[in-house]
């Protein structure tokens, strides 16, 4: 995942450098009055890579034959609606509610009596209703693009949470329904002839421990589970 983020960051830097080189030439400025709007709207689509910030219990290896517990990242997608309040030449306040579909896997490795190992995979699926608020800081406009950074608070509700499900036939990892945390990101806006197109990369870190107390070995071996989501988003405003 770190390599992917480095590649995305490098791509953004290269794009910025290319546009910087173009800035020395006089080009036609698209949407010259766009940033004078007090409020504007749009939509966003994106892809996410989701996993957990996982903390195991202190006596982890004392749980029966459990030997290894791994957290596996998985990909999903996002769909959001954008509401943007113009605060000044360099600042915007943004409300971007939407849906995020994600999955995280937990791999449990057990030792058997004959010294062989057994791998059990537990898929943890989520469909988040996202309620994020961002403060966006923008650079000066250079011809038809701007760079920006943004940070904010996000509240999520997992609409498929199984926190209260009781099923004695299946042992699965239950998560709490509500989550909250902070998000930071960076990207670029490009002024096209008819709309503004943006690309950004964001990281969300959940602060709430989502683990639900359960008597299964899959839950008892975990001290805390907190969401961690990396998102690459395309915006149309």
N, C-alpha and C positions, 0 to 999 in steps of 0.2 A: 504494500500500500504506500510506503514511503517513497518508493521509486515512481509510482504513478503520480503522487503529489508533486515530486520534483519535476516530472515531465510536464505536468500541467502548468506549474509555475514558470518553467523555462519557456514554454509556448507563449504564455502571456507576456513575458519579458521580450521575446523576439517580436511579437506583434506590436508591442509598444515601440520598440526600436525602429521598426519599419515605418510606423506612422510618424515617428519623430523625424525621420529622414525626409518624409514627404512634406513636413511642416514648413520647410524652407521654400517650397513652391506655393504660389498663390492658386488655390482651387476654389471651386464654387462651394459656398457654405450652405449645407442643407438645413432646413427647419430653423432659420435664424431666430424665430420668436418662441421656440419650443420651451426654453427655460424660463420664460416669463409667466407661464401658467402656474397658478397657485396650487391647483390640484389636477392630477392626471391619473389615468388608469391603464391597466394592461394585464398581461398574463405571462406565466412562466412555466416551462417544462424542464425537467432535469432527470439526471440519474444519480443514484446514491450508492454508497458502499457503507454498510452498517455492521457494527460489531458491539461487543460489550467491553467496558472497563471492568474486568473481573477480579475479585479478591477472594481467594480460597480461605477456608477456615484454618486456624493455626495447626491443628492436628489432622491435617488433610489425609495423610496416608494411613491413618488408623481406621478409616471407614471401610470395613470388610476387605475386599480384594481390590478396591479402587486404587489405581496406580498413577494415571495421568488424566488431567482434565484440560482440554484445549478449547479455545474460543476461535471459531472460524468465520471470517468475513463473508458476506454475501451481497449481491447487488439488487437494487430495486429501482423504482422510479417515482417522480414527484409531479404534481400538477397544482399550480397556485394561481391566485388572482392578486393583482398588484393594485394597491392604493397608495399614491405618493403625494405627500404634502411638501410643497416647496418652502423652505425656511430661509433661504438666502442663496447667494451665488455658489456657496461651497457646501451647504448642508440641506439634506432632505430627511423627512421623517416618513418611514415606510411601514405599512401594515400589509402583510402578505399571507393571508390565510390559505389553506389548501389541504390536499391529501398526500400522504406519503405511504407507499407500500414497500415493506422491508422484510428481510429475513435474516436471522442469525442462527448459526449452528453451534451446539456444544457437543464435543466428542469426548466420551468417557471410555478410558481403557482400563479393563479389569484383568487381573491375573487369575488364571484357573489353577486348580489343584495339580494339574499335570504340567505346570510351568509354561503353558501357552497363554497368549493374550486374546482378549475379546474386545472388539471395538463396538460401542453403542453410540449412535448418532441421535441427538435430540434437536429437532428443528423448532425454532421459536419464530413464529410468523407474527407480524404486526401490520395493522392498517391505522396509521396515525391521522387524526384530525389536528392539523397544526395551527397554532395561533401565535405567530411571531411578530415582534416589533423591532425595527431596526433604525439606527441613526446612521445615515450615509454621508461620508465626507468625500467631496469631489475635487479633483484638480481643476486648474484652469482649462477651458476648452481650447484645444489646438485643432484648428480646421474642423474636422467632423468627428472628433473623438475626445473622450475624457477618461482618465483613470480614476478609480475610487477604492476606498476601503469602507467597510461597514461592520457594525457590531450591535448586538442587541440581546433581548431576552425572548425565550420561546417557551410556550406552554403547549403540551401535547396530550391528547386523549387517545388511547389505544382502543379502537372500536371492536377489536376481536380478542381482547384480553380474556384469558381464562383463569383469572385470579379466583373466581368464586365457583369454578366448575368442580364438581365432585364425580370422579369416575374411578372406581376401584379396579377396573380392568386394564387401564392404561396409566402408566407412570410418565408424566411429562413435567417440564419445568414451567411453573406458573409465574406470571409477571403481574405486577400492579398495573392498574389501568391508567393512572395519571402520572405524567412526567413533566419536569421543568428543568431549564438550564440556560446556558449562554451560548451565543453563536458569534463567530468572527469570520470575516471573509474579505476578498479583494477581487477586482475585475476591471472591465473596460466597457464603456458605452460608446456605440457608434451611431452617428446621426445619418440615417438613410434619407431618401427623398420623401417617403411617406410616413415613416415611423422611426423610433429609436430602438436599436437592437443592442442587447447587452450580453455579456458572458462573464460569469463569476464562479469562483470556487469558495465553498464555505465549510467550516467545521462546527458541528454542534456537540457540546459536551453536557450530558444530563447530570444533574446534581442529586436527583432522588434515587434512593436504593429501591429498585424495582422487584427485588426478590420477595416472594410470598413464602411465609413459613409453612413448611410441609415436612412430613415425616419420611419422605422417600430419600434414598441415598443421593439422588440427583440434586435435591435441594439442600440437604444437610451438609454437603461438602462445600457449599458456597457461602461466603460471608456477605458479599454484596455484588449486585449487578447494576451497572449504570450504563446508559446508552451512549454511544459515540458514533456520530454519523458524518461522513464526508459527502458533499454534494457538488456536482457540476451542473450549473443551471444556465439556460438560455432564456432571455427575457425579451418581450415584445411590448413596447409601450407607445 
